[in-house]
Amino acid sequence: MDKILVLGKINVDIAARVKQFPKGNEEIQMSDTWQRTAGSGYEVSHFLKHFSVPCDLCCPVGQGIYADEILEEIDDAVIRIPSAQMNGCTYTMIDPEGKIQTMLVQGG
């Protein structure tokens, strides 16, 4: 079987449970946080690998702490596109009632 080349982005998603959403220039009171590697390219290649479909992921990883965390997790099947941009991430806040607010930080 030929390999599939997946073109797409890879980033870090960060989620936090909060007592309440911030209303302005306030500190966020978090009770729990977690993160995962995500992004359209990463998700498609992860799906294909789950079904043993050979594939490579070609994506810009960028620079910065989130790029470093991504590089620790991904395998040799990733073809990095050099980028001087900082890698982006998505912050998700979840309140006690289960309501969600997200903030997207653009990047590589």
C-alpha positions as CSV (number, residue, x, y, z in Angstrom):
1,M,0.0,0.0,0.0
2,D,1.3,3.5,-0.9
3,K,1.7,6.1,1.9
4,I,-0.7,9.0,2.2
5,L,0.8,12.4,2.7
6,V,-1.3,14.5,5.1
7,L,-0.9,18.3,4.9
8,G,-2.3,20.2,7.9
9,K,-1.6,22.0,11.1
10,I,-0.5,20.7,14.5
11,N,-1.0,22.6,17.7
12,V,-1.5,22.2,21.4
13,D,-5.0,22.4,23.0
14,I,-5.1,23.5,26.7
15,A,-8.3,23.1,28.8
16,A,-9.0,24.3,32.3
17,R,-11.9,24.0,34.7
18,V,-12.6,27.5,36.2
19,K,-14.8,28.7,39.0
20,Q,-16.1,31.5,36.8
21,F,-15.2,33.1,33.5
22,P,-13.0,36.2,33.8
23,K,-14.9,39.4,33.1
24,G,-11.9,41.5,32.3
25,N,-8.3,42.0,33.4
26,E,-8.6,39.3,36.1
27,E,-6.7,36.2,37.1
28,I,-8.3,32.9,36.2
29,Q,-9.1,30.6,39.1
30,M,-8.4,27.1,37.7
31,S,-9.2,23.9,39.6
32,D,-7.9,21.5,37.0
33,T,-5.9,21.7,33.7
34,W,-4.9,19.4,30.9
35,Q,-3.5,19.6,27.4
36,R,-3.2,17.5,24.3
37,T,-1.6,17.6,20.8
38,A,-4.2,18.4,18.2
39,G,-4.8,20.2,14.9
40,S,-6.4,19.1,11.6
41,G,-3.3,17.5,10.2
42,Y,-2.4,15.7,13.5
43,E,-6.0,14.4,13.9
44,V,-6.2,13.1,10.3
45,S,-2.8,11.3,10.5
46,H,-3.7,9.9,14.0
47,F,-7.0,8.6,12.6
48,L,-5.2,6.9,9.6
49,K,-2.6,5.3,11.8
50,H,-5.3,4.0,14.1
51,F,-6.5,1.9,11.1
52,S,-2.9,1.0,10.1
53,V,-2.9,3.2,7.0
54,P,0.7,4.3,6.3
55,C,1.0,8.0,6.2
56,D,3.3,11.0,6.8
57,L,2.2,14.3,8.2
58,C,3.7,17.4,6.6
59,C,3.1,20.5,8.9
60,P,4.6,23.7,10.2
61,V,5.5,23.2,13.8
62,G,6.9,26.6,14.5
63,Q,8.9,27.6,17.6
64,G,8.3,28.1,21.3
65,I,7.2,26.0,24.3
66,Y,4.2,24.4,22.5
67,A,6.4,23.5,19.5
68,D,8.9,21.9,21.9
69,E,6.1,19.8,23.5
70,I,4.8,18.7,20.1
71,L,8.2,17.6,19.0
72,E,8.6,15.5,22.1
73,E,5.3,13.6,21.2
74,I,5.3,13.2,17.5
75,D,7.2,10.4,15.7
76,D,9.5,10.2,12.7
77,A,6.6,10.2,10.2
78,V,6.3,14.0,10.6
79,I,7.8,16.2,7.9
80,R,8.5,19.6,9.5
81,I,8.1,22.8,7.5
82,P,10.6,25.3,9.0
83,S,8.8,28.3,10.4
84,A,10.0,31.2,12.5
85,Q,6.5,31.7,13.9
86,M,5.5,30.7,17.4
87,N,3.3,27.7,17.5
88,G,-0.3,28.5,18.3
89,C,-2.6,26.9,20.8
90,T,-6.3,26.8,21.8
91,Y,-7.3,27.7,25.4
92,T,-10.6,26.3,26.6
93,M,-12.2,27.3,29.9
94,I,-15.1,25.2,31.3
95,D,-17.2,26.6,34.2
96,P,-19.0,24.5,36.9
97,E,-22.2,24.4,34.7
98,G,-20.3,23.0,31.8
99,K,-20.4,26.2,29.7
100,I,-17.3,26.6,27.5
101,Q,-15.3,29.7,26.3
102,T,-12.3,29.3,24.0
103,M,-9.5,31.6,23.0
104,L,-7.4,30.7,19.9
105,V,-3.8,31.9,19.8
106,Q,-2.7,32.0,16.2
107,G,0.7,30.7,15.3
108,G,2.7,28.4,13.0
